[in-house]
Amino acid sequence: MDLNILWLVPIAYFIHIIEETPRFVPWAKRYFSAPSTFAQFILGNVIFMAYVLISVFLATFYPSEWTLVLGLSTAAWIFSNFLIHAFFTLYTGEYSPGVVTASAIYAPVAVYIYTNFLESGILNQFDIILSVIIGFAVMYVPTLIQVWRGKSKHLYDSAPQKAD
């Protein structure tokens, strides 16, 4: 199996960032309360891109069971991002910045990569499931934290203030 297919993930991610960039922050502020600035958007994407590049690099240049699971988790990560964009677009009836590339690129790339890994037998079933868990956790844990922080901030901002 050619592990270089994992490099499709950072390429897809870069294209996805281009779609998100002009409209994501205002949209995300309405639904997640974060990122609230363009600088936070950039920082978040730098952190996620580091995860993707390091994981794919390790899997392709130092293949072992652990690095392959980590590299494969990036495909689960982009698929989970597709699910977020698809859900919010369907739920709100509003364009979720990133839904086009998530649907047209992320979902097919993730399915292609997982299909190749499953057919190759390079990883066992436990490793495949573990890669999905890692990829989804990398996507959803920060998202849930943002949602929770946003709700806390809104509760704090709307709470009656004590008079001094």
BELBELKA-V764710 format. One record per run of one state. SS is the DSSP state (alpha for helix, beta for strand, coil for the rest). FROM is the first residue (numbers start at 0). TO is the last residue. Records with the same first field share a line. If there is no record, write none. Layout:
BEGIN
SS->FROM-TO ; FROM-TO
END
This chain:
BEGIN
coil->0-1 ; 21-22 ; 31-36 ; 61-63 ; 92-97 ; 120-123 ; 158-163
alpha->2-20 ; 23-30 ; 37-60 ; 64-91 ; 98-119 ; 124-157
END
